[in-house]
Amino acid sequence: MIKKILFILCMIPLCMQAQKTMLGTFSPAEDFKWFIIYQLKTTHQAYVDNGKIVDGKLNYTFKPAAEKGMYRLVYGMPQESENFDFIYSGEEDISFVFDEKSVEFTVSKENKLNTSYFSSVNTVKRGINEFYQSGEADEKAFLAIFKTLSETQEIFEKEAQGTIVENFIKASRSYTPTAYEAPEVMVDNIKKHYFDHVDFSNPVLQNSDFIADKMSNYVFTALPLKEFTGKELTEEYKKNIAAISEKIKPVAVDYQKSLFNVLWEQMVVLENDEIAIHIADMYLTPLANQLNDSILATKLETHKRLAFGAVAPEFTWVKDNKTHKLSELKGAENYIVVFWSSTCSHCLKELPLLKDFVASQEKDTFKVIAIGLEDERASWANESSFYPDFIHVLALKKWDNEIGNMYDVSSTPTFFVLDKDKRIIGKPYGVKELEEFFTKE
């Protein structure tokens, strides 16, 4: 019994020593108060823990059961942008300094190698760009640059052997020519060999943003050296997306869905609705249906219904005992559909601004359809009376109203701008953005 107790006592320090820490310094200190840690998984990010940043200092101890892999540290809002990723190996502590949206790791071989590798390679690649931009065609100078690139790659691969970051470094190996290549040839070969070293089935790569980022970069940059019209560029995007589709066919269907969803969301943010709809129709919706993901399927359908260039969803209202339709409205160059509520303080500030803006324009430039999402009629009737030139539609049941749901309204006010054919051409956040939208035209 005594031996067992002594053994346990001896093991306690070892167990405690096995727990690794992460120390961080944020500047300016007053701007950072809290953090959240997620672990990146194949199809999502899994919540791990959260804590406080005190006087610009983060002090976190990983739990003994913490898995090795890629993690994400969120330090502000919105979470989608206020974050950075790091590698947790389970074998070393991590220290970093964060200043003005950039992070420098001061302790952790894995993370220092990761940032140093991409910084070094990008420096060499800038030299390649400068070589081409200068108009040079000297083969000796050309090959010298790529010799540096190859040597840099070899040094980092050797240094990273046996680490998690080795997976990312090897997968990032660049195309290296053996003789001088004209810019057009080089671009074609880079595109041809872009994924040569990417193992799409590698679980380390899958449990990170690496493959998704690689795909996005390919779609947006693997393009011929020529001037494109809008239609030509759209076709090139479609070709690149088709090529990616072939590359990821061997991986699990749910991972395919996750990758295409990332690309779809990027196109939505960029307001490239034509490509977003193409991704949904050709790839993402079939995958969502295959996996019985009704939430995603509905989201894709909603986006398509409300995409730029789409005819605004039809709705009707009754006035003077007569039924009216959106599609039958005539006489204006543009129509502004605004969802508001008489109990929404922000709406009550925006509607007078909207009234003044419309009044300042030439006659028949705009017609406003104000849809009141309400729980009862009385306050709506009172507030709407201040805007006699608007077409007013009472939409009872507020957030459960059919028209609001059709337009995916989750907050008020929500604006849609339609052209004379009732096609959606704008989605401003408020009257200020509405004015800016028409000013830039």
Summary of the structure (lengths in Angstrom):
residues: 441
radius of gyration: 28.1
end to end distance: 85.1
largest distance: 96.0
contacts: 1242
relative contact order: 0.06
helix: 47%
strand: 21%
